Amino acid sequence: MKKRLLTVTTIIMTITLLFPHAGGISNASIAESIVVEADRVQMLQQPLDDLDDEIEEALADRVMPGAVVLIARDGEIVKHQAYGYAARYTDDQFTEMDEPVSMQEDTIFDVASISKLFTATAIMQLWDQGAFELDDPVYWYIPEFAAQGKEDVTIRHLLTHTSGFRPSTTEPIHEMEGTREELLDFVLNEPLQNPPGTAYVYSDVDYITLGVLIERVSGERQDDFVREFITEPLNMSDTMYDPSADLQHRIAATEYQPWTNRGIVWGSVHDEKAWALDGVAGHAGVFSSASDLAVFAEMMLNKGNYEGTQILTEEAFEQINTNWNEAFPGQDQGIGWELNQEWYMDDLAEFNTMGHTGYTGTSIVVSPNKESVTILLTNRVHPTRNTVSTNTIRRKAAEKTADSIHAWNAAGMRMMVERLDTRGAFELGSDARALQLHLTAIEQYENKGDQAKVVKHLEGFQQLVDYLFIQEGIDDATHDDLQRTTDYLIEKWQ
């Protein structure tokens, strides 16, 4: 355990006050929410426009009643749009409100498990100040946590969902009597399902415990700490726990919950565990807007710095952006952030692509390689969680972001082929090289502005893709991705 002469909170406050612009060079501002033309950041507009049809179809299929999309690259927003309704129903039978509330670009959402990213950021701020090492046992800082044989669980285990806990508590804490402190005591006494470090199990218990760690080490409740050291320095005025009643008109409604006697949950946290913990917990509870989350994402793209305000050191960012779960293939996990998850990141998924989803229908994807941010916020649990999964539309948002970048020119398509090759999409490495060579030739014609030859050779590229598919050198998904992106680029030149 590290010894400290000052409390960690005092240290952080001192640095924030004395050096508000410590570290890094100011990056482009994204806070103004000014949407620029896509070509300004070398993105093609058509795929972004096509996302509208995908979302409207999902609304028609009752995947969700409403959504807000924000896509950005190089610190510039290229798409920020609202769809459908923020509040539409009075019960889980889809009874329409007399006056449904339209979704707005600045609508505030219960972001559900995206809250874990704020918990992880707070943990890494404390790590930056020397409060602990990530491989320290948790019980060093929370002595009662050692109960039930948990002495070997480390802070890193909690952060990477390898602690051994179940997904949730053994008993529903929202059905228990007791204060927030008493309910947290129950969580801290939870037993393990697996020995630490032997399995990946996504667990809210991990992050509830991390919230307690923040409070024990800093001496502040988690919402106060996050506000003081994350949201206020970043001017994220729409991001908070426990929003006040006067903000309800700006908040997306969630679920009809007769079992919690709340009716339509609107302005209160949807997650029952977080609700039982007074709306402030490590796993859920944060409300935010797309614009605010874009600021948070840009801070991560700039390795902990936003417009000269340093939230994390670059050393902390490297910890966050490293896969600590190599022992569990497919469950790539940094600190808080998930990595390389194709099931919702689609063609943006790479070894260092960061993201997270939320049960209420939210997702965020941050790609350092493409310097892009893709945010999809929906209220898919309104009026009931028993609806169609939002995973398809999450993937579409990421897919169209990637298409917009890849289809900008032949160089972008080469980048796409390289990504596909890295993921093992080609039966033979020579097939990927043949496509790369073809795209290099196309790039030369692009540089000359030779429209006819660009289109002709792109059509030849498509024929090569078809041939590889017929020869079973690529699968259906790879074939479709390459053909779709080539169609976009041909349309640009025609």
Secondary structure, DSSP 8 states (H G I E B T S, - for coil): ----SS-HHHHHHHHHHH-TT-SS------TT--B--GGGGT--HHHHHHHHHHHHHHHHTTS-SEEEEEEEETTEEEEEEEEEEEEEESSTT--EEEEEEE--TT-BEE-GGGHHHHHHHHHHHHHHTTS--TTSBGGGTSGGGGTTT-TT-BHHHHHTT-S---SS-SS-GGGS-S-HHHHHHHHHT---SS-TTS-----HHHHHHHHHHHHHHHSS-HHHHHIIIIITTTT-TT-EES--GGGGGGB----EEGGGT-EE--SS-S-HHHHHTTT--SSS-EEE-HHHHHHHHHHHHTTTEETTEESS-HHHHHHHTS---TTSTT--B-SSSEES-HHHHGGG--TT-EEEEETTTEEEEEETTTTEEEEEEE-TTSS-S-S--SHHHHHHHHHHHHHHHHTTSHHHHHHHHHHHHHTT--SSHHHHHHHHHHHHHHHHHHHHT-HHHHHHHHHHHHHHHHHHHHTTSS-HHHHHHHHHHHHHHHHHH-
